[in-house]
Amino acid sequence: MPCTDIRPMQVDAFRPTIVLNSMDEAVGFLRTLSIAEHTEPLIDVMEAADEPEMERRAWQAFETFACAMQIPVRLGA
């Protein structure tokens, strides 16, 4: 069952703005970054999340990482 707590995130560093609606999209985005080799532990956690609570925590970890790395993301509409 997919996690319903995943809120779309908008990445404002690119035009057009990228909207991440799922864990798979967020993982794909992380792999495009110039710092991708440093995101592998986070990607591993996100890919391993296989139940709603784990997905919620993995999405929160993604939000926290984006904030810490000053990646311009914000909650989507």
C-alpha positions in Angstrom: 0.0 0.0 0.0 1.5 3.4 -1.0 2.1 5.9 1.7 -0.4 8.7 1.6 1.8 11.0 3.7 4.1 11.8 0.7 3.5 15.4 -0.2 4.6 16.6 -3.7 7.8 18.7 -3.6 8.7 21.4 -6.1 12.4 21.9 -7.0 12.8 25.5 -7.9 16.4 25.3 -9.1 15.3 24.3 -12.6 13.1 25.7 -15.3 10.5 24.5 -15.7 10.1 23.7 -12.0 10.4 20.0 -11.3 7.6 18.4 -9.2 8.4 15.3 -7.3 5.3 13.3 -6.6 6.7 10.0 -5.5 9.6 8.3 -3.9 10.8 7.0 -7.3 10.8 10.5 -8.7 12.7 11.8 -5.7 15.3 9.0 -6.1 15.7 9.8 -9.8 16.2 13.5 -8.9 18.9 12.7 -6.4 20.7 10.6 -9.0 20.9 13.6 -11.3 22.7 15.8 -8.8 26.4 16.6 -9.0 26.7 15.3 -5.5 24.9 12.0 -6.4 27.7 9.8 -5.0 27.0 11.3 -1.6 23.3 10.6 -1.8 23.6 6.8 -2.0 22.9 6.1 1.7 19.7 8.2 1.4 18.7 6.6 -1.9 19.2 3.1 -0.2 16.9 4.1 2.6 14.3 5.5 0.2 14.4 2.4 -2.0 14.1 0.1 1.0 11.0 1.8 2.4 8.3 -0.8 1.8 5.6 0.1 4.2 3.8 3.3 4.9 5.6 4.4 8.0 9.0 3.7 6.5 8.0 5.6 3.4 6.9 8.5 5.5 10.2 8.6 7.3 12.2 8.2 4.1 10.3 11.1 2.5 11.0 13.2 5.6 14.7 12.3 5.3 14.6 13.5 1.7 13.0 16.8 2.8 15.6 17.2 5.5 18.5 16.4 3.2 17.2 18.9 0.6 17.0 21.6 3.3 20.5 20.8 4.6 22.0 20.8 1.1 20.2 24.1 0.3 18.4 22.5 -2.6 15.5 24.9 -3.3 12.6 22.5 -2.7 9.2 23.4 -1.2 6.0 21.6 -0.7 3.9 21.4 -3.9 0.5 22.8 -4.3 
